[in-house]
Amino acid sequence: MTVLTRRQFLGGAAATASFVISSRFSPVLGANDTIRVAVVGIHGRGGAHIDAYAKMKGVEIAYLVDPDSRLFANRIAQIEKLGGRAPKCVQDLRTALDDKNLDAISIASCNHQHCIQTIWGCQAGKDVYVEKPLSQNIHEGRIAIETARKYNRVVQYGTNKGAKGDMAAALARKGTYGKLLVSRGLCYKRRDSIGFKLPATPPNELDFNLWCGPAPKKDYHENLVHYNWHWFWDYGCGDIGNQGAHEMHAALHAIPGATLPHGVVSIGGRFGYVDQGQTANTQVTMFDFGDTQLIFEVRGLKTDGYYGESIGNTFHFEDGVVAGDKFYPNGGKAPEPVAQVKPDRVSKGGNFEEFIKAIRTRNKALLDWDIEMAHYSSALIHMANISYRLGKRVTFTGISDPFESDKVGNEAFARMSDHLRNNGLQVERSSYRLGREMAFDPARERFIGDEQANALLTRAPRPPFVIPDKA
């Protein structure tokens, strides 16, 4: 592995430098010790990070980090309005990591930067808060875990939707409504066309090389910076890994003891418009967890909810369906309040508060979700997209039961087809992508007998933003 300091990189030593940042001693901090944080990626979600830390006693936002310097002025004003001091503003995270007095980094950058920044932060002896999804591919997620463990860092995952899954898992363990048969995640969120943007020269204030980081550096266009990168494979994961990352996390952790599945197949397409986006805006994915199935549905066009849920989860038990705070018994009976059960794991505060408490005490049990749990739910997103990307185009009339004998999957496909009809699509004249059905080895975190799929578990390195083969 080649890990470079900012000075080495700027000095042109990328080809030969071999430098590993050593971790520093991590004492238990007192309540009066100030924790100095760098917020990394400040355009969208980064604003919530800034707002949270700026309101906390004993926490200082020491750095703002973003490749686009146009963002700094408004964020400084936000901090000052909340009574904080103006932080240092840098485009390159490695500049902040050189500061031995910095305690933690809080990552709200683009998906493709999450793991490299987490790894660099851990190597530099900093604790890390990282937004969903943890990773852009499965390999880098595993390396992030190894690095966090090696340097004994506190790493908090930025999703707050796990409580739904915890509640459903508790119901399943207790047998309140019988066995959990299907854990379903829903991301029904309207997404309009992004149109087309031509290649252009990046703005002077944007360091586009830093923005690309470990992803391939391709032509800049205005559909990348600052939001629509979500819909391009090099940088984002589609809505299944954007809004859907929250609901995927809850769906996974509703299945007691689940980590990774034994198989996956995903279908869908980009319907309703033709634009520059690459990811699916309509997608149904089935994961094989043995006795319990996990199914995830994405809809980016106008749609009604499912059991009253649009961005949420439904949990299908032998006796009926839990959705929101209601239980829908089998047989069409009237819904009733969900039975009250005590989950095994109860968060005592918000993600940011728990992160700061864990830094002070070095007690990782305080974390809402740590990096390993983040890796598993993020890996499901990547497995779904790998199946989808390796699929083939088929007509709706050609294969009307894409999940073969699986009634749950085919029912979701039928509802997806009706949803597209309701949005004016002539389904009988249209096609969708039928993803490759693939077996998976959870222990090795590799697909079985499919090297084309395994090639998508990682990406070609782009020095100096290199994810190592192991920590």
Beta strands, then each sheet from edge to edge (+ up, - down):
strand 1: 35-40
strand 2: 59-65
strand 3: 88-90
strand 4: 104-107
strand 5: 127-131
strand 6: 155-158
strand 7: 180-188
strand 8: 263-269
strand 9: 282-289
strand 10: 292-299
strand 11: 311-317
strand 12: 320-323
strand 13: 326-329
strand 14: 336-337
strand 15: 392-395
strand 16: 431-434
strand 17: 438-441
strand 18: 446-447
sheet 1: 3+ 2+ 1+ 4+ 5+ 6+
sheet 2: 14+ 13- 12+ 11- 7+ 10+ 9- 8+ 16- 15+
sheet 3: 14+ 13- 12+ 11- 7+ 10+ 9- 8+ 17- 18+
end
